Amino acid sequence: MNKDLVTIFELTDADVADLLVLAKDVKANPDAYRTRLAGQTLAMIFEKSSTRTRVSFEVGMNQLGGTGLFLSSRDIQLGRGEPLSDTAQVLSRYVDGIMARTFSHQAVVDLARFGTVPVINGLTDFNHPCQALADLQTIQERFGDLSGRKLAYVGDGNNVAHSLMMACARTGMTFACASPEGYTMDADYVAKARGLGATVTETTSPAEAVADADVIYSDVWASMGQEAEQKKREAAFAGFQVDQALMSKAKADAIFMHCLPAHRGEEVSAEVCDGPQSVIYDQAENRMHMQKAIMIRLMGR
């Protein structure tokens, strides 16, 4: 793998396959990895708060024998305007890796550019690679071989959609995205995925997207930082709720996925979110196992 994990696009198909194998073993045999990152420290920069990202990285580092160091924007000088180049170079003198969960995607790009230790994208407004890789693990656990499977994403063409699309491109899966006009995925990034040979369908019809799908995926309509747009987005996304009627248009054994937190009654009905086809808690657990695999590959000595 490269020094950093900024997006899945920078990974190769072999990198993704390797991470899936390693994450599976990390989950099945945790004791074998208890000292893999002994004595190492991961700086965890959080501009955006999170339940799953913080706990999964911090506990994951602990289970690998290392230490996770939580740093909010109030704890470091980024909150007072320190250049990212300075932060990256100084932290690189202290720690063995940096995970950053930020608003700006360029912030993670710059941390990786100027830092001399591995940098992991814990989420930006443009990409969420750790989530998508953990999702691949969850899908593989349910279906086995990923190639030829169809993932249908219903909702905002956001950071999660971008990373899922690229994850599908790296594993031979078909990706369909249903979004309202004005909320579609970044056109350049779609072109990149198609340039890798991916089959990507964009539509404004949720029913068209989920037809014959193995996986139906949803996310909140208004992400963190978009709260002021909540009412506008509720109107734009009317008809984009994943309910049982929409699930019935997919394959009979299709699963429902959501990166959480979920707003039951908005982007997904409670019947689906808490129903037998839902694997949302498997996804949440696999964040830790996949991130342990990522840290081992990037930080392991």
N, C-alpha and C positions, 0 to 999 in steps of 0.2 A: 504494500500500500504506500501511497504518498505520505508525506510527513503529517498532513492534516486531513480532517474530514469536514469539508465546507459544504459540499453538495454531493449527491450520489452520482452526478454526471462525471465527476473527477475519478470515481472508482471504475474499475474494469468489471466485466462480467465475472471474471475469476475472483476478484476481490470480494464481490457480493456472495458468490458461492462459498468462498472460504469462511466468511463471517457467519453464514448460516450454519455451516458445519461446526464451527467453534462455539457459537452461541448454544447450539443444541447440547454439546458436551458440557459446557459450563453449567447449564441448567440441570443436566442429569448427574454430573459428578462435581459438585461445588467444592468438595474437600480437596480435590486435586489441584485447585487453583488458589488455595488459601494464602499462599505466600508469593504469588506471581508478581505482585507490585509492592512487595515489602519495602518499607522505608521511603516510598514515593508519595508525593503530594500533588493533588489535582486542585488548582485554583478554579473556583466555580463563580463566574461573574453573572449576576442576575440583574438586568434592567427590568425584566418582566418576572413577576412572582410566578410560582408554580408548585403544585403538590407533587406531581409525578416526576418531573425533571429533577427537582432538588433531592427528593428522597431516594430515587433510583440511582442517581450518580453517587450520592454520599454513602448510602448503604453498600452499593456496588464496590466502591473503592475500599471500604472497610472490609468487605468479604474477600478482597484480593490482597489484603495485608497493608494497604496504604491509607492515606488520609485525604478526606475531601474538605477543602477550606471554602466556606461560603463567604462571598463578597458581594454585597449589594452596592448600588451606585452611591449610597451614603457612606459606605465603608472605605471606598477608594477615591482617588482624586479625579477619576473620570467625571464624577458628579460636579466637579468644580472646573471642568474644562481642560484637564490634562490631555495632551495629544495621545491618541491611541498608540502611536509609535513608541512613545516613552513608556506607557503602561506595559506594552507587550515586551519590550526589551528588559525592563526592570523585573517583571514577573518571571521572565525566562531565567534570571539569575537566582531566583528563589525556589521555583517549583519545577515539577517534571512534566506537567501538562496543564493546559488551560481549556476549560469548557465555558462557553459564553452563550447566554440566552438574552438576546437583544432585540430591539425594534429594527434597527438598520442592518440590512444584510452586509453593507459595505464595512460595518464595524468588525464583523467576524473575518471578512476578507483581509482587512488591514491587520488584525491581530495575527492572522496566519502569515501575512507578508513580513511583518516586522519581528514576530516572535521566533525564537530559535528552538522552542519546545513544541510538541504537537498541540494543535488547536482543534477542538471539537465544537461543531455547531450544535448547540442545544436547542435552538430555534431562532429564526429571524422572521421578519415579515414576508420574506420571499421563499424560505425553505425550512424544512423540518426533517432532516435526513435520518436522525436516530429513530424518530417515530415510524417512518416508512420502513426502515430495515427491521424493526421489531414487528411491524405488521406482516412483513414477509415471513418471519419466523412463525407467527401465529397461523397464517394461511397454510404454510407448509405442514404444520402440526395437524391441521384438519384434513388436508387433501393430499399430502405427499408431494408429488411432482408439481412444480409451479408452471412449467411451460404449457402454454395453450389455455390456461385458465383466464377467465375474464373478471376484471374488477370494475365495478361501476361506482363512480363517485357522484353524489347528488348534493349540490350546494355551491358555495362560493369558490371560485377558482383561485384559491389562496395558496399559502405556503405548504399546507398539507397536500393539496391537490398536485402541486408541482412535484413534490418529492415522491408521491405515490406513482405519478406518471413515469418518473425516471426509474423508479424501482421496478416497475413493470417492464420498462425498456431493457433493463439489465437482466431480466429473468425469463423473457419470452412470453410474458403475459400480455393480454389485450387490455387496453385502458379506455374507458368511456367516461366522459364528464358531462353532466347536465347542469347548466348554470343559466340564470336569467341573462338577458342582454345587459351588457355593462358590467358583468361580474365574471367574465370568462378568464381563463388562464392567460399568462403572458405569451404572446404569439411567438416571440423569439425562442422561448424555452420549449414550446411545443415543437418548433422546427428542429431544435436540438435533439429532442427525443425521437422524432421521426427520422432524423439523420442517423440514429443508431439502429434503425430498422424497426422501430416500434410501430404498432398499430394503435393509433390514437383517434378516437371519435369525439367530436364536440357537438353538443346539441342543446337545445332549450327544452327538450322533452324528457323528463325523468323516466317515463315509461319506455321510451326508445333506448335510453341508456342502460336500463336494468334488464332488458330482454335477454334471456339466456345467460345471465350473469351468475358466477359462482360466489362473488362477494359484492355486497352493497355497503357502501361507506358514506358516512355523513359527518359533518362538522358544524359547529355553531355558525349562525348567520352573521353575527357581529363578533369579531375577535377582539382580544384585549387591545385597547387603544381606539376602538371603533364604537364605543358605547354611545356617543352622540348621534350615531347613525342608526340606532336600534330600530326606531319606528319606521324609518325610510326603508331599511332592509327587510323588516317584517312584511311590508307591502310588496316589495320587489320579489321576495321569495315565497309568496303565497302560492301554494300548489307544489312546493318542493319538499314537503314533509315526507319522510320515509315512514309510511304506515303499513299495516298488514296488507292492504290492497296493492300497494306498490311491491312489497316483498313477494307477493304471489305471482308476479310477472317474471321473476327470476327462476332459476332452477329450483327444484323441490328441496334440495339439500343445501341451498345457499345460506351463507352466514351474514350476519350484520356486524359491522365494525364502526367504532367511533373513538376518536383519540381522547375524548373527555377533556373538560367537563361537558356533560350533555344537558341540554335544556329540553326535558320531556314536555311534549305538547307544542314545541316549536319545530326544530329540524327533524325530530323523530318522535313517534308516539311512544308512550310508556309501554304499550303492549309489545312493541318490537324491541325497544331498548332493554326491557327486562324479561323478554321472552326466550324460548328455547333455542332460537337461531342466533341469539346474541352472544358474542365472544369478547365483549368489551373489557372484562376483567382479566382474561387471558392476555389481551393486548397490553394492558397496564403492567402486568407482571413481567411480560417479556421485554419491556423497556429496560429493566435492570439487567437481564441476562444478555441481551444484545449489546448494551452499552459496556458491560464487562468485557465482552469479546472485542469491541472496538478499542477499549483502553489497553487491553492486552496486546493487540496488534500494533497500536501506535506507541505505547509507552513501555512495553515489555522489553527487558534487556536480556 
